[in-house]
Amino acid sequence: MDYTDLAADFLDTMNMLRNAQFQKDISESMRGELFILQYITQHEDLVLPSAISHEMNISSARITAILNNMEDKGLVTREIDRSDRRRILIRLTQPGKDLADYHRQKVITHTIHMLSLLGEQDAREYVRLTKKLASELDGNIPP
């Protein structure tokens, strides 16, 4: 099958979705401070800056700048790793946890709305296909 027309249609559709406000809110949660808040929450509240850098695919210098800003806002603290004093661990403060929870709930609310527009059967199928695509693409994207 020649997927060219289908790919063009898909890209046009994704562009329409990208402009929807709920998608902007979801995309925002996948970047910068909000991403870091969610990442730390998902990794039991104590992570290495290098792990965040790797996950976000940005430089350690950029992560340091973001973490400095987050520390100034009282969202995170830095601690010396007791098992290896050369390593610094990042922990969420209570305001950081509260902000992470607030934004996660906001994204979940938007996602519920989006899925409800599809109806139960199509929503389940959309999630199933998205999982399948994510699984197939994991480390398998052509240059």
Accessible surface in RSA format (square Angstrom, percent):
REM  Atomic radii and reference values for relative SASA: ProtOr
REM  Chains: A
REM  Algorithm: Lee & Richards
REM  Probe-radius: 1.40
REM  Slices: 20
REM RES _ NUM      All-atoms   Total-Side   Main-Chain    Non-polar    All polar
REM                ABS   REL    ABS   REL    ABS   REL    ABS   REL    ABS   REL
RES MET A   1   169.94  88.0  90.15  59.7  79.80 190.0  82.14  69.8  87.80 116.3
RES ASP A   2   114.60  80.3  87.48  87.1  27.12  64.1  44.73 105.3  69.87  69.7
RES TYR A   3   136.85  63.9 133.06  75.7   3.79   9.9  93.16  70.0  43.69  53.9
RES THR A   4    91.30  64.9  83.66  84.8   7.64  18.2  65.67  88.2  25.64  38.8
RES ASP A   5   120.94  84.7 114.22 113.7   6.72  15.9  37.52  88.3  83.43  83.2
RES LEU A   6    97.34  54.2  92.95  66.5   4.39  11.0  95.70  67.2   1.64   4.4
RES ALA A   7    48.43  44.5  42.22  65.1   6.22  14.1  47.99  67.6   0.44   1.2
RES ALA A   8    51.85  47.7  46.78  72.2   5.07  11.5  50.99  71.8   0.86   2.3
RES ASP A   9    86.26  60.4  82.48  82.1   3.78   8.9  19.59  46.1  66.67  66.5
RES PHE A  10   110.62  55.3 105.01  65.0   5.60  14.6 110.16  66.8   0.46   1.3
RES LEU A  11   115.52  64.3 110.35  78.9   5.16  13.0 110.68  77.7   4.84  13.0
RES ASP A  12    93.33  65.4  89.34  88.9   3.98   9.4  23.87  56.2  69.45  69.3
RES THR A  13    61.86  44.0  61.78  62.6   0.08   0.2  44.80  60.2  17.06  25.8
RES MET A  14    82.09  42.5  79.38  52.5   2.72   6.5  71.69  61.0  10.40  13.8
RES ASN A  15    69.51  47.9  65.85  63.6   3.66   8.8  16.55  39.8  52.96  51.2
RES MET A  16   140.13  72.6 127.36  84.3  12.77  30.4 103.41  87.9  36.72  48.7
RES LEU A  17    57.61  32.1  56.50  40.4   1.11   2.8  57.57  40.4   0.04   0.1
RES ARG A  18   140.52  59.0 138.50  70.6   2.02   4.8  62.89  86.0  77.63  47.0
RES ASN A  19    80.70  55.7  65.59  63.4  15.10  36.4  24.54  59.1  56.16  54.3
RES ALA A  20    30.37  27.9  19.85  30.6  10.52  23.9  30.14  42.4   0.23   0.6
RES GLN A  21   116.07  64.9 107.75  78.7   8.32  19.8  58.68 124.9  57.39  43.5
RES PHE A  22    32.00  16.0  29.62  18.3   2.38   6.2  29.69  18.0   2.31   6.6
RES GLN A  23    45.68  25.5  45.68  33.4   0.00   0.0   5.05  10.8  40.62  30.8
RES LYS A  24   103.32  50.4  96.62  59.3   6.69  15.9  52.64  47.4  50.68  54.0
RES ASP A  25    21.20  14.9  16.25  16.2   4.95  11.7   2.94   6.9  18.26  18.2
RES ILE A  26    20.42  11.6  20.42  15.2   0.00   0.0  20.42  14.7   0.00   0.0
RES SER A  27    34.90  29.5  31.09  41.5   3.80   8.8  19.60  41.7  15.29  21.4
RES GLU A  28    82.92  47.6  81.47  61.6   1.46   3.5  22.57  43.7  60.36  49.3
RES SER A  29    13.33  11.3   9.53  12.7   3.79   8.7   5.10  10.9   8.23  11.5
RES MET A  30   119.58  61.9 105.23  69.6  14.35  34.2  77.81  66.2  41.76  55.3
RES ARG A  31   147.77  62.0 143.44  73.1   4.33  10.3  65.08  88.9  82.69  50.1
RES GLY A  32    25.29  31.2   0.00   N/A  25.29  31.2  21.75  59.7   3.54   7.9
RES GLU A  33    36.37  20.9  31.38  23.7   4.99  11.9  18.74  36.3  17.62  14.4
RES LEU A  34    21.71  12.1  21.08  15.1   0.63   1.6  21.19  14.9   0.53   1.4
RES PHE A  35    40.49  20.3  40.39  25.0   0.09   0.2  40.39  24.5   0.09   0.3
RES ILE A  36     0.00   0.0   0.00   0.0   0.00   0.0   0.00   0.0   0.00   0.0
RES LEU A  37     0.34   0.2   0.34   0.2   0.00   0.0   0.34   0.2   0.00   0.0
RES GLN A  38    24.03  13.4  24.03  17.6   0.00   0.0  21.20  45.1   2.82   2.1
RES TYR A  39    21.59  10.1  20.34  11.6   1.25   3.2   6.45   4.8  15.14  18.7
RES ILE A  40     0.00   0.0   0.00   0.0   0.00   0.0   0.00   0.0   0.00   0.0
RES THR A  41    59.19  42.1  42.08  42.7  17.11  40.8  43.93  59.0  15.26  23.1
RES GLN A  42   119.87  67.0  86.95  63.5  32.92  78.4  37.05  78.9  82.82  62.8
RES HIS A  43    82.15  44.9  71.49  49.7  10.66  27.3  51.08  52.6  31.07  36.2
RES GLU A  44   160.03  91.9 135.56 102.6  24.46  58.2  59.17 114.5 100.85  82.3
RES ASP A  45    24.68  17.3  24.60  24.5   0.08   0.2  20.54  48.3   4.14   4.1
RES LEU A  46    63.39  35.3  46.65  33.4  16.74  42.1  46.65  32.8  16.74  45.1
RES VAL A  47    10.36   6.8   5.71   5.2   4.65  11.2  10.36   9.0   0.00   0.0
RES LEU A  48    45.40  25.3  43.56  31.2   1.83   4.6  43.56  30.6   1.83   4.9
RES PRO A  49    33.93  24.7  33.46  30.5   0.48   1.7  33.78  27.9   0.15   0.9
RES SER A  50    71.77  60.6  63.80  85.1   7.97  18.4  49.28 104.9  22.49  31.5
RES ALA A  51    34.59  31.8  25.87  39.9   8.71  19.8  33.54  47.2   1.05   2.8
RES ILE A  52     0.00   0.0   0.00   0.0   0.00   0.0   0.00   0.0   0.00   0.0
RES SER A  53    15.02  12.7  14.06  18.8   0.97   2.2   3.05   6.5  11.98  16.8
RES HIS A  54   152.40  83.3 133.96  93.1  18.44  47.2  90.41  93.2  61.99  72.1
RES GLU A  55    97.47  56.0  73.83  55.9  23.64  56.3   5.10   9.9  92.37  75.4
RES MET A  56    36.03  18.7  12.90   8.5  23.13  55.1  19.38  16.5  16.66  22.1
RES ASN A  57   136.75  94.3 115.76 111.9  20.99  50.6  26.69  64.2 110.06 106.4
RES ILE A  58    57.82  32.9  44.82  33.4  13.00  31.3  53.03  38.2   4.79  13.0
RES SER A  59    68.24  57.7  50.30  67.1  17.94  41.3  52.24 111.2  16.00  22.4
RES SER A  60    77.39  65.4  71.96  96.0   5.43  12.5  37.07  78.9  40.32  56.5
RES ALA A  61    74.86  68.8  61.09  94.3  13.78  31.3  68.54  96.5   6.32  16.8
RES ARG A  62   130.05  54.6 125.68  64.1   4.37  10.4  44.04  60.2  86.01  52.1
RES ILE A  63     0.59   0.3   0.59   0.4   0.00   0.0   0.59   0.4   0.00   0.0
RES THR A  64    65.90  46.9  65.31  66.2   0.59   1.4  42.90  57.6  23.00  34.8
RES ALA A  65    47.16  43.4  37.07  57.2  10.09  22.9  41.22  58.0   5.94  15.7
RES ILE A  66    12.53   7.1   9.89   7.4   2.64   6.4  12.53   9.0   0.00   0.0
RES LEU A  67     1.06   0.6   1.04   0.7   0.02   0.0   1.04   0.7   0.02   0.0
RES ASN A  68    65.07  44.9  63.97  61.8   1.10   2.7  21.17  50.9  43.90  42.4
RES ASN A  69    66.72  46.0  63.74  61.6   2.98   7.2  16.09  38.7  50.63  48.9
RES MET A  70     0.00   0.0   0.00   0.0   0.00   0.0   0.00   0.0   0.00   0.0
RES GLU A  71    66.28  38.1  55.73  42.2  10.55  25.1  19.56  37.8  46.72  38.1
RES ASP A  72   126.30  88.5  87.86  87.4  38.44  90.9  29.92  70.4  96.39  96.1
RES LYS A  73   118.72  57.9  86.30  53.0  32.42  77.2  65.21  58.7  53.51  57.0
RES GLY A  74    31.08  38.3   0.00   N/A  31.08  38.3  29.24  80.2   1.84   4.1
RES LEU A  75    13.51   7.5  13.51   9.7   0.00   0.0  13.51   9.5   0.00   0.0
RES VAL A  76     2.03   1.3   0.24   0.2   1.79   4.3   0.24   0.2   1.79   4.9
RES THR A  77    54.86  39.0  54.86  55.6   0.00   0.0  50.98  68.5   3.89   5.9
RES ARG A  78    75.12  31.5  50.86  25.9  24.26  57.8  30.11  41.2  45.00  27.3
RES GLU A  79    61.43  35.3  53.96  40.8   7.47  17.8  31.26  60.5  30.17  24.6
RES ILE A  80    83.37  47.4  68.49  51.0  14.89  35.9  68.49  49.3  14.89  40.4
RES ASP A  81    10.73   7.5  10.50  10.5   0.23   0.5   0.23   0.5  10.50  10.5
RES ARG A  82   228.00  95.7 200.97 102.4  27.03  64.3  73.92 101.0 154.08  93.4
RES SER A  83   104.43  88.2  61.76  82.4  42.67  98.3  57.44 122.3  46.99  65.8
RES ASP A  84    36.56  25.6  30.79  30.6   5.77  13.6  17.90  42.1  18.67  18.6
RES ARG A  85   172.24  72.3 153.62  78.3  18.62  44.3  65.20  89.1 107.05  64.9
RES ARG A  86   210.06  88.2 175.70  89.6  34.36  81.8  87.45 119.5 122.62  74.3
RES ARG A  87    97.30  40.9  93.26  47.5   4.05   9.6  32.99  45.1  64.32  39.0
RES ILE A  88    66.52  37.9  62.72  46.7   3.80   9.2  62.72  45.2   3.80  10.3
RES LEU A  89    22.34  12.4  22.34  16.0   0.00   0.0  22.34  15.7   0.00   0.0
RES ILE A  90     0.00   0.0   0.00   0.0   0.00   0.0   0.00   0.0   0.00   0.0
RES ARG A  91    84.16  35.3  84.16  42.9   0.00   0.0  25.89  35.4  58.27  35.3
RES LEU A  92     5.18   2.9   1.28   0.9   3.90   9.8   1.28   0.9   3.90  10.5
RES THR A  93    28.60  20.3  21.16  21.5   7.43  17.7  28.60  38.4   0.00   0.0
RES GLN A  94   109.56  61.3 101.43  74.1   8.12  19.3  52.78 112.3  56.78  43.1
RES PRO A  95    75.48  55.0  69.31  63.2   6.17  22.4  72.70  60.0   2.78  17.3
RES GLY A  96     0.00   0.0   0.00   N/A   0.00   0.0   0.00   0.0   0.00   0.0
RES LYS A  97    78.16  38.1  77.20  47.4   0.96   2.3  32.44  29.2  45.72  48.7
RES ASP A  98    77.10  54.0  70.48  70.2   6.62  15.7  29.58  69.6  47.52  47.4
RES LEU A  99    56.65  31.6  53.13  38.0   3.53   8.9  56.24  39.5   0.41   1.1
RES ALA A 100     1.16   1.1   0.80   1.2   0.36   0.8   1.08   1.5   0.08   0.2
RES ASP A 101    87.24  61.1  81.03  80.6   6.21  14.7  28.46  67.0  58.78  58.6
RES TYR A 102   132.26  61.7 123.89  70.5   8.37  21.8  94.38  70.9  37.87  46.7
RES HIS A 103    28.08  15.3  27.82  19.3   0.26   0.7  13.56  14.0  14.52  16.9
RES ARG A 104   124.13  52.1 120.40  61.4   3.73   8.9  28.03  38.3  96.10  58.2
RES GLN A 105   102.44  57.3 101.64  74.3   0.80   1.9  47.77 101.7  54.66  41.5
RES LYS A 106    72.71  35.5  65.44  40.2   7.27  17.3  36.82  33.1  35.90  38.2
RES VAL A 107    27.75  18.3  27.75  25.1   0.00   0.0  27.75  24.1   0.00   0.0
RES ILE A 108    60.85  34.6  60.09  44.8   0.76   1.8  60.84  43.8   0.01   0.0
RES THR A 109    76.09  54.1  74.69  75.7   1.40   3.3  62.38  83.8  13.71  20.7
RES HIS A 110    43.70  23.9  43.27  30.1   0.43   1.1  32.59  33.6  11.11  12.9
RES THR A 111    40.87  29.1  40.87  41.4   0.00   0.0  34.93  46.9   5.94   9.0
RES ILE A 112   106.20  60.4 103.50  77.1   2.71   6.5 105.26  75.8   0.94   2.6
RES HIS A 113    99.43  54.3  96.13  66.8   3.30   8.4  61.50  63.4  37.93  44.1
RES MET A 114    33.51  17.4  32.43  21.5   1.08   2.6  24.01  20.4   9.50  12.6
RES LEU A 115    40.28  22.4  39.66  28.4   0.63   1.6  39.90  28.0   0.38   1.0
RES SER A 116    74.66  63.1  45.97  61.4  28.69  66.1  44.86  95.5  29.81  41.8
RES LEU A 117   124.54  69.4  89.74  64.2  34.79  87.5  93.56  65.7  30.97  83.4
RES LEU A 118    74.21  41.3  58.49  41.8  15.71  39.5  61.99  43.5  12.22  32.9
RES GLY A 119    33.48  41.3   0.00   N/A  33.48  41.3  33.02  90.6   0.46   1.0
RES GLU A 120   125.23  71.9 106.46  80.5  18.77  44.7  49.70  96.1  75.53  61.7
RES GLN A 121   152.32  85.2 143.92 105.2   8.40  20.0  49.98 106.4 102.34  77.6
RES ASP A 122    84.16  59.0  80.52  80.1   3.64   8.6  12.90  30.4  71.26  71.1
RES ALA A 123    12.13  11.2  12.00  18.5   0.13   0.3  12.13  17.1   0.00   0.0
RES ARG A 124   163.44  68.6 154.25  78.6   9.19  21.9  61.59  84.2 101.85  61.7
RES GLU A 125    72.12  41.4  70.29  53.2   1.82   4.3  33.56  64.9  38.55  31.5
RES TYR A 126    95.49  44.6  92.37  52.6   3.12   8.1  66.44  49.9  29.05  35.8
RES VAL A 127    56.29  37.0  55.30  50.1   0.99   2.4  56.25  48.9   0.04   0.1
RES ARG A 128   120.45  50.6 115.83  59.0   4.61  11.0  68.98  94.3  51.46  31.2
RES LEU A 129    85.70  47.7  82.34  58.9   3.35   8.4  82.72  58.1   2.98   8.0
RES THR A 130    67.11  47.7  63.14  64.0   3.97   9.5  60.89  81.8   6.22   9.4
RES LYS A 131   143.44  70.0 136.01  83.5   7.42  17.7  85.72  77.2  57.72  61.5
RES LYS A 132   118.21  57.7 110.81  68.0   7.40  17.6  63.89  57.5  54.32  57.9
RES LEU A 133    98.44  54.8  96.88  69.3   1.56   3.9  98.20  69.0   0.24   0.6
RES ALA A 134    62.38  57.4  48.10  74.2  14.29  32.5  56.66  79.8   5.72  15.2
RES SER A 135    81.50  68.9  58.26  77.8  23.24  53.5  32.23  68.6  49.27  69.0
RES GLU A 136   103.47  59.4  95.02  71.9   8.44  20.1  26.82  51.9  76.65  62.6
RES LEU A 137    72.70  40.5  71.21  50.9   1.49   3.8  71.31  50.1   1.39   3.7
RES ASP A 138   123.44  86.5  96.40  96.0  27.04  63.9  22.77  53.6 100.67 100.4
RES GLY A 139    85.53 105.5   0.00   N/A  85.53 105.5  43.60 119.7  41.92  93.9
RES ASN A 140    99.55  68.6  88.40  85.4  11.15  26.8  15.69  37.8  83.86  81.1
RES ILE A 141   129.25  73.5 102.71  76.5  26.54  64.0 103.16  74.3  26.09  70.8
RES PRO A 142   103.92  75.7  86.46  78.8  17.46  63.5  93.22  77.0  10.71  66.5
RES PRO A 143   182.65 133.1 110.14 100.4  72.52 263.6 150.09 123.9  32.56 202.4
END  Absolute sums over single chains surface
CHAIN  1 A    10535.5       9114.9       1420.6       6056.9       4478.6
END  Absolute sums over all chains
TOTAL         10535.5       9114.9       1420.6       6056.9       4478.6
